[in-house]
Amino acid sequence: MRDNASGDVPIDDDYVSTGYGTGDNSSFFSGRTMATTTRNYRHENGRTYHAYRDGEYWQPNDEKSNNHEALLHHICLMSLDDNLYLAPITDPGRILDLGTGTGMWATDMGDRFSGDDPERPYAEITGTDLSPIQPGSQPSNCTFEVDDCASEWVYPPDTFGFIHIRGLYGSIADWPALYAEAFRACKPGGWIEQIEWDMALREPSGQLTEHPVFKQWTDDIVHMGEMIGKTMKTATLMADWIKDAGFVDVVEKKFKWPLGPWSSDPKLKEIGRWNLLNWEEGLEGWTLAHYTRVLGWDAERVHDWVQLIRKSMRDRKTHVYHEIRVVYARKPLS
């Protein structure tokens, strides 16, 4: 079943941009950073990147990136009405979070499956990533491991009742192989869920026609993903790949994230405010490694390009959005 987000995004030409979100956000931002442990990270163009399996992942792992990840986590919760997942899981037992980043989703799941709520029995959560997670305030049922999910998995068959993936577009060379490992490690009756960002920016009427800067950036990012053999089109392909791996009852949901508070729809307006900040804070990290490593640009040229994109983002005449897709599916009982 596929839920197509139909209809245009309604436009509010008279919106007032007065910050991001509602209320005082100082406490949210001051508490959102998890420090990384000391490692021999790659230092490049003023940013740091993971050291384990160097070069396999394209986004930074520094404090700026960690802050941005907290912002992204917040917008996902807004889109999903404060739900951490959409799959109808009840008693997963063990949960695996691939590419856990700073571990926010895994930590929140640990809190929700602590056993205190009779509707959510106790579960153990494992988060894996190429970068280590700083031990801190995570619940006792939440652990983290440095691991590469693109390699052969070491987990025994039928281990996890729920496998979660978020934001790994452009990071995996062989998605079918990863889903095959997930199918093997998932318990019969267990669920997989993935949320990814479609890199193709759109206008409310559909295709992007009046914003050449955004079209160029989108085309570049997609092209560079193909050049290195790690597609940026995961969002539009994952439903079929998950089905091909053997999962059943596949459900795909689509959500729209406006770039800026230009929509007249109250929820989309709020998401748009936060998404503009998401792009302001995340754009450099999304752009630097690919343009310098793949296209051979120098850092100064990339920064000039980022500033041009930001200028277009802040233009009140800019009415663009991108899709977020969530896919969940079940492993058959037999």
C-alpha positions in Angstrom: 0.0 0.0 0.0 1.3 3.4 -0.9 0.0 6.7 0.6 0.6 9.4 -2.0 0.7 12.9 -0.5 -1.6 14.4 -3.0 -2.5 18.0 -3.6 -0.4 21.1 -3.7 1.2 22.7 -0.7 -1.0 25.8 0.0 0.9 29.1 -0.1 0.8 32.0 2.4 2.4 35.0 0.7 2.0 37.2 3.8 3.9 35.0 6.3 6.0 36.6 8.9 9.4 34.9 9.6 10.1 35.4 13.3 12.5 32.6 14.1 12.1 28.9 14.1 9.4 27.0 15.9 7.3 28.4 18.7 8.3 29.6 22.1 11.7 29.7 23.7 14.0 27.3 22.0 17.1 27.9 24.1 16.7 24.9 26.2 16.2 22.6 23.2 19.4 23.8 21.5 21.5 23.9 24.7 20.8 20.3 25.5 21.0 18.8 22.1 24.7 18.1 21.6 26.4 14.8 22.4 30.2 15.1 22.5 32.2 12.5 20.5 35.0 10.5 22.0 38.6 11.4 21.0 39.5 9.5 17.8 41.8 10.0 15.0 39.1 11.6 12.8 39.7 12.9 9.3 40.1 16.7 9.5 39.2 18.3 6.2 38.2 21.8 5.2 37.4 22.8 8.8 35.1 19.8 9.4 35.8 16.3 10.9 34.6 13.0 9.5 34.6 9.4 10.9 37.9 7.4 11.0 36.5 3.9 11.0 36.1 2.8 7.4 37.3 6.3 6.4 35.4 7.7 3.4 32.4 5.4 3.5 30.1 8.1 4.8 30.0 11.6 3.4 28.6 13.8 6.2 30.7 15.3 9.1 30.6 13.9 12.6 31.6 17.1 14.5 29.7 19.2 17.0 28.1 21.3 14.3 26.8 18.2 12.6 25.6 16.7 15.9 23.6 19.9 16.7 22.1 19.7 13.2 21.1 16.0 13.8 19.1 17.0 16.9 17.3 19.6 14.7 16.5 16.9 12.1 15.3 14.6 14.8 12.9 17.3 16.0 11.4 17.8 12.6 10.9 14.1 12.1 8.9 14.0 15.4 6.8 16.9 14.2 6.0 15.2 10.9 5.2 11.9 12.6 3.0 13.6 15.3 5.6 12.8 18.0 5.9 9.2 17.0 9.3 7.6 16.8 8.0 5.0 14.3 4.9 4.2 12.3 5.2 0.4 12.2 2.6 -1.5 14.4 5.2 -3.0 16.7 4.0 -4.2 20.1 6.6 -6.4 21.8 9.8 -6.2 19.7 12.2 -7.6 22.4 15.3 -6.3 20.7 15.6 -3.2 18.4 18.4 -2.3 16.0 19.1 1.2 14.9 21.4 1.4 11.9 23.4 4.6 11.4 22.4 5.8 14.8 24.4 9.0 14.6 24.4 10.7 18.0 21.9 8.0 19.2 19.0 10.3 19.8 16.4 8.0 18.2 17.8 5.0 20.0 17.9 6.8 23.3 14.3 7.9 23.0 13.3 4.4 22.1 15.1 3.2 25.2 13.0 5.5 27.3 9.7 4.5 25.6 10.5 0.8 25.9 11.8 0.9 29.5 9.1 -1.4 30.7 7.3 1.4 32.7 4.5 1.6 30.2 2.3 -1.6 30.0 1.5 -0.8 26.4 5.3 -0.9 25.6 7.0 -3.9 27.1 10.7 -3.8 27.9 13.0 -3.9 24.9 16.8 -3.7 24.4 18.0 -1.2 21.8 21.3 -1.4 20.0 22.5 1.6 17.9 25.4 1.1 15.4 27.4 3.8 13.6 30.8 4.4 12.0 31.5 7.0 14.6 31.6 6.2 18.4 28.9 7.5 20.7 29.9 9.2 23.9 28.6 7.2 26.9 26.2 9.5 28.8 22.6 9.7 29.9 21.2 7.0 27.7 18.9 4.5 29.5 20.4 1.2 30.7 18.5 -0.8 27.9 20.3 1.2 25.2 23.8 0.3 24.0 26.0 1.6 21.1 28.5 -0.2 18.9 30.9 1.0 16.2 30.0 -1.0 13.1 29.5 -0.8 9.4 26.0 -1.9 8.5 27.2 -2.3 4.8 29.4 -5.2 5.8 28.3 -8.7 6.6 26.3 -8.7 9.8 27.4 -10.7 12.8 23.9 -11.0 14.4 22.4 -14.4 14.5 19.2 -15.1 12.5 15.9 -14.0 14.0 17.4 -11.6 16.5 15.5 -8.4 16.2 11.8 -7.6 16.5 12.3 -4.1 14.9 15.1 -2.8 12.6 15.2 1.0 12.1 17.0 3.0 9.4 17.0 6.8 9.0 18.9 9.1 6.7 21.4 6.7 5.1 20.8 7.9 1.5 24.1 8.2 -0.4 25.9 5.9 2.1 25.2 2.3 0.9 26.6 0.8 -2.3 24.5 -2.3 -2.2 21.0 -1.7 -0.6 19.6 -5.1 -1.6 22.5 -6.8 0.2 21.7 -4.7 3.3 18.0 -5.6 3.2 18.9 -9.3 2.8 21.0 -9.1 6.0 18.1 -7.2 7.7 15.6 -9.9 6.6 17.9 -12.6 8.0 18.4 -10.8 11.4 14.7 -9.9 11.8 12.5 -12.2 13.8 9.5 -13.8 12.0 6.7 -11.3 12.5 9.2 -8.6 13.2 9.3 -5.2 11.4 11.7 -3.0 9.4 11.2 0.7 9.0 13.2 3.3 7.1 12.8 7.1 6.7 14.7 8.9 4.0 14.8 12.3 2.3 14.0 12.6 -1.4 16.8 15.0 -2.7 14.6 16.3 -5.5 13.2 19.7 -4.6 9.8 20.5 -6.0 7.5 23.5 -6.5 3.9 23.3 -5.1 2.7 22.4 -8.6 5.1 19.5 -9.0 8.4 19.8 -10.8 11.1 22.3 -10.2 11.1 24.8 -13.1 11.7 28.3 -11.7 14.7 27.8 -9.4 17.8 27.0 -11.4 20.1 27.1 -8.3 18.1 24.4 -6.5 17.8 22.4 -9.7 21.6 22.5 -10.2 22.3 21.6 -6.6 19.9 18.7 -6.8 21.2 17.4 -10.1 24.8 17.7 -8.8 24.1 15.7 -5.6 22.3 13.0 -7.4 25.0 12.8 -10.1 27.8 12.6 -7.5 26.0 9.8 -5.7 25.9 7.8 -9.0 29.6 8.6 -9.6 30.6 7.0 -6.3 28.1 4.1 -6.6 26.0 5.2 -3.7 22.6 6.4 -4.9 20.9 9.5 -3.5 17.6 8.1 -4.7 17.1 5.7 -1.8 13.8 7.4 -0.8 12.1 6.5 -4.0 13.6 3.0 -4.4 13.5 1.5 -0.9 9.9 0.3 -0.9 10.6 -2.0 -3.9 13.9 -3.1 -2.5 12.4 -4.0 0.9 9.7 -6.0 -0.8 12.2 -7.8 -3.0 14.1 -8.8 0.1 11.1 -10.9 1.3 9.3 -8.5 3.6 5.5 -8.3 3.3 2.7 -5.8 4.1 4.9 -3.0 2.7 3.5 0.5 3.5 4.9 3.7 2.2 4.0 7.1 3.6 5.0 10.5 2.1 5.4 13.8 3.9 6.1 17.3 2.6 8.7 19.5 4.1 8.5 23.1 2.8 11.8 25.1 2.6 10.6 28.1 4.7 7.3 29.1 6.4 5.6 30.0 3.1 2.7 27.5 3.4 -0.7 28.6 4.7 -1.2 25.2 6.2 -0.3 25.6 10.0 1.6 22.4 10.4 3.5 22.8 7.1 4.3 26.4 8.0 5.8 25.2 11.3 7.7 22.4 9.7 8.9 24.9 7.0 10.4 27.2 9.7 12.4 24.4 11.1 13.3 23.0 7.7 14.8 26.3 6.7 17.0 26.1 9.7 17.7 22.5 8.9 19.1 23.7 5.5 20.9 26.7 6.9 22.8 24.5 9.4 23.1 21.3 7.3 23.9 22.6 3.8 27.6 22.9 4.2 27.9 19.4 5.6 25.8 17.9 2.8 27.9 19.7 0.2 31.6 20.0 1.2 32.8 16.4 1.0 31.1 15.5 -2.3 32.0 18.6 -4.2 35.7 18.5 -3.0 36.3 14.8 -3.2 34.2 13.9 -6.2 34.1 17.0 -8.4 37.5 18.3 -7.3 36.3 21.8 -6.2 38.4 23.7 -3.7 36.7 24.6 -0.4 36.4 28.3 -1.2 34.5 27.6 -4.4 32.2 25.3 -2.4 31.6 27.9 0.2 30.7 30.5 -2.5 28.2 28.0 -3.9 26.7 27.3 -0.5 26.2 31.0 0.0 24.4 31.3 -3.4 22.0 28.5 -2.4 21.4 30.1 1.0 20.5 33.4 -0.7 18.0 31.6 -2.8 16.6 29.9 0.3 16.0 33.2 2.0 14.1 34.7 -1.0 10.5 35.1 0.0 9.5 34.2 -3.6 11.0 30.8 -3.1 8.2 28.2 -2.7 9.9 24.8 -2.8 9.6 21.6 -0.8 11.0 18.1 -0.7 9.4 14.8 0.2 10.2 12.6 3.2 9.2 9.0 2.8 8.7 6.3 5.5 8.5 2.7 4.5 7.7 -0.1 7.0 7.2 -3.8 6.4 6.9 -7.2 8.2 8.9 -10.4 8.0 6.5 -13.3 7.4 5.9 -15.7 10.2 7.0 -18.6 8.0 
